Amino acid sequence: MTDEQILGELSLPGMLQDLVLDSSDINEFLDGLARLAADTLSTPDRDVMAGVTLLRRRSIGTVASSSEQAKLMDEVQYAFDDGPCIRAARDGQVYHVDDFLEEKRFGAYTAAIVEHGMRSAVGVPIPLDGLAAAGLNLYSPQPHAFDDESIAEAVQLATEASKFLRLAVRVAHLTDTGEHLRAAMNSRTTIDVAAGIIMGQNRCSHDAAITILKAASSGRNMKLADVAAAVVTSIGQQLPETHFVS
């Protein structure tokens, strides 16, 4: 194994971590993963295209691809509901096609993928939590394109990607939860400011002011926060924002 290969292996978790940190959402992360797989496994003698398939209970589809041609190759599998990558995602095991001209396992799909110029492929499962399953899809127009070493690289990439994909899902969930919390806190602040305005105008208690806001909300069929915002802006004030200490 060359120093370059060793460096590549050592840097793989770092590259995936950078993908998570640099991606604005999970789809962007998966697009980066597909491009990384294609770039990592392609050589001067081997062109590799990559895609990521996501299987849910009632749906199947490509969520990322290294190119439009890679996406098209995935769609050929979906049309037949069979192929090495779909089986990899479903069965949780690696499927390797050395040469589609000699392949017998996938029925009519095999002839269709050959017509699109593909001769070899590898499907590698990406383990996920929950009810979804995913697979890393690798294609090459060259027969015998994937040897044991390149398949091992693909498995390592999928295994590492699984860890970071789970992390990305959790980060996305926490970010979404945080945004909802921030929105709720801002709404609460606006309601409190509006209640203060009503208290000053009507010389009433906080509870009475909240009752007035709720009555207006019900009567106008508006959200309480929207009614409160209207009260605040009606006296020429900007909507308040809750400040979080980090």
C-alpha positions in Angstrom: 0.0 0.0 0.0 1.4 3.4 -0.9 1.9 6.4 1.4 -0.8 8.2 -0.6 -3.3 5.3 0.0 -2.5 5.3 3.7 -2.9 9.1 3.9 -6.2 8.7 2.0 -7.5 6.2 4.5 -6.4 8.2 7.5 -8.0 11.4 6.1 -11.4 9.8 5.2 -13.1 10.5 8.6 -11.8 14.0 8.4 -13.1 14.5 4.9 -16.5 13.2 6.0 -16.5 15.4 9.0 -15.8 18.4 6.8 -18.7 17.4 4.6 -21.0 17.4 7.6 -19.8 20.8 8.8 -19.8 22.4 5.4 -23.3 21.1 4.3 -26.4 23.2 4.9 -28.6 20.1 4.9 -28.5 16.3 4.7 -29.1 16.3 0.9 -26.0 18.5 0.4 -24.0 16.1 2.6 -25.1 13.1 0.5 -24.3 14.9 -2.7 -20.8 15.5 -1.3 -20.6 11.8 -0.3 -21.5 10.7 -3.8 -18.9 12.9 -5.4 -16.3 11.8 -2.8 -17.0 8.2 -3.6 -16.6 8.7 -7.3 -13.4 10.8 -6.9 -11.9 8.3 -4.4 -12.6 5.2 -6.4 -11.9 6.5 -9.9 -8.4 6.0 -11.4 -6.8 6.8 -14.7 -7.9 3.3 -15.8 -11.3 3.2 -14.1 -14.2 5.7 -14.4 -16.6 5.4 -11.4 -20.0 7.0 -11.0 -21.7 7.0 -7.6 -25.2 7.5 -6.2 -26.9 7.1 -2.9 -30.3 5.3 -2.8 -32.7 5.7 0.1 -35.3 3.1 0.7 -38.3 3.9 2.9 -41.4 1.8 3.6 -43.4 3.3 0.7 -40.8 5.0 -1.5 -37.5 4.5 -3.2 -35.3 7.1 -4.8 -31.9 8.6 -5.5 -31.2 11.3 -2.9 -27.7 12.1 -4.2 -25.5 11.4 -7.2 -22.0 12.3 -8.5 -23.5 13.2 -11.9 -26.6 13.1 -14.0 -25.5 9.9 -15.6 -25.1 8.3 -12.2 -28.7 9.4 -11.3 -29.9 7.9 -14.6 -28.3 4.6 -13.8 -30.0 4.5 -10.4 -33.3 5.2 -12.1 -32.9 2.2 -14.4 -32.7 0.0 -11.2 -35.9 1.7 -9.9 -37.7 0.9 -13.1 -37.1 -2.8 -12.6 -37.2 -2.6 -8.8 -34.0 -4.7 -8.8 -30.3 -4.4 -9.2 -27.1 -4.7 -7.0 -27.6 -1.4 -5.3 -31.3 -1.9 -4.4 -30.5 -5.4 -3.1 -27.6 -4.0 -1.1 -29.8 -1.5 0.6 -32.6 -4.1 1.2 -30.4 -7.0 2.3 -27.7 -5.2 4.1 -24.9 -6.9 2.2 -22.5 -6.1 -0.7 -23.5 -7.0 -4.2 -20.7 -7.0 -6.8 -21.2 -7.3 -10.6 -17.9 -8.0 -12.3 -19.3 -7.9 -15.8 -23.0 -7.4 -16.7 -22.5 -9.3 -19.9 -22.0 -12.4 -17.7 -24.4 -11.6 -15.0 -27.5 -13.8 -14.3 -28.9 -12.6 -11.0 -31.0 -9.6 -12.0 -33.2 -10.6 -14.9 -34.2 -8.0 -17.4 -32.5 -5.2 -15.5 -29.1 -6.6 -16.7 -29.7 -6.1 -20.4 -31.1 -2.6 -19.7 -28.1 -1.4 -17.8 -25.8 -2.8 -20.5 -27.7 -0.7 -23.1 -26.8 2.3 -21.1 -23.1 1.4 -21.4 -22.5 0.1 -17.9 -20.4 -3.1 -17.5 -19.7 -3.4 -13.8 -21.2 -2.2 -10.5 -21.0 -2.5 -6.7 -23.8 -1.9 -4.3 -22.8 -1.3 -0.6 -25.3 -0.9 2.2 -25.2 2.2 4.4 -26.7 1.2 7.8 -29.2 3.7 9.2 -31.3 4.0 12.3 -35.1 3.6 12.0 -37.2 2.5 9.2 -35.0 3.7 6.3 -32.2 1.8 4.5 -29.6 3.3 2.2 -27.1 2.1 -0.3 -24.0 3.4 -2.0 -24.2 2.7 -5.7 -21.1 2.5 -7.8 -21.0 2.0 -11.6 -18.3 1.8 -14.2 -18.4 1.4 -18.0 -15.4 -0.9 -17.8 -15.8 -4.6 -17.0 -13.9 -6.0 -14.0 -13.6 -2.4 -12.7 -13.9 -3.3 -9.0 -11.3 -5.5 -7.4 -11.2 -6.6 -3.8 -9.2 -3.6 -2.7 -11.6 -1.1 -4.3 -14.6 -2.9 -2.9 -13.0 -2.8 0.6 -12.5 1.0 0.1 -16.2 1.3 -0.8 -17.3 -0.6 2.2 -15.0 1.5 4.5 -16.5 4.7 2.9 -20.1 3.5 3.4 -19.3 2.4 7.0 -17.8 5.8 7.9 -20.5 7.6 6.0 -23.1 5.8 8.1 -21.7 7.2 11.3 -21.6 10.7 10.0 -25.0 10.5 8.3 -26.5 9.5 11.7 -24.7 12.5 13.2 -26.0 14.8 10.4 -29.5 13.6 11.0 -29.2 14.3 14.7 -27.6 17.7 14.1 -30.4 18.5 11.7 -33.0 17.5 14.3 -31.4 19.5 17.0 -31.1 22.5 14.7 -34.7 22.2 13.7 -35.7 21.9 17.4 -33.5 24.9 18.3 -35.1 27.0 15.6 -38.6 26.1 16.8 -37.6 26.9 20.4 -36.1 30.2 19.3 -39.3 31.0 17.4 -41.4 30.0 20.4 -39.3 32.2 22.7 -39.6 35.2 20.3 -43.3 34.7 20.2 -43.5 34.6 24.0 -41.5 37.8 24.2 -43.7 39.6 21.7 -46.8 38.5 23.6 -45.4 39.8 26.8 -44.5 43.1 25.3 -48.0 43.4 23.7 -49.5 42.6 27.1 -47.4 45.3 28.7 -48.7 47.8 26.1 -52.3 46.8 26.8 -51.7 47.0 30.6 -50.5 50.6 30.1 -53.3 51.6 27.9 -56.1 50.0 29.9 -54.6 50.1 33.4 -55.3 46.4 33.9 -53.4 43.4 35.2 -51.2 41.1 33.1 -53.8 38.4 33.3 -56.4 40.7 32.0 -54.2 41.9 29.2 -53.5 38.3 28.1 -57.3 37.7 28.2 -57.8 40.7 25.9 -55.2 39.3 23.5 -56.7 35.8 23.5 -60.2 37.3 22.8 -58.8 39.3 19.9 -57.0 36.2 18.6 -60.3 34.1 18.7 -62.4 36.9 17.3 -60.1 37.6 14.3 -59.1 33.9 13.8 -55.5 34.8 14.1 -52.6 33.3 16.0 -52.0 34.8 19.4 -48.5 35.8 18.4 -49.7 37.5 15.3 -52.2 39.5 17.3 -49.5 40.5 19.7 -47.2 41.5 16.9 -50.0 43.7 15.5 -50.4 45.4 18.9 -46.6 46.1 19.1 -46.3 47.5 15.5 -49.5 49.6 15.9 -47.6 52.0 18.2 -44.6 52.2 15.9 -42.4 49.7 17.7 -40.2 47.0 16.2 -40.9 43.4 17.1 -38.7 42.3 20.0 -36.2 39.5 19.7 -35.2 37.1 22.5 -31.4 37.2 23.0 -29.8 33.9 23.9 -26.5 33.8 25.8 -24.1 31.4 24.1 
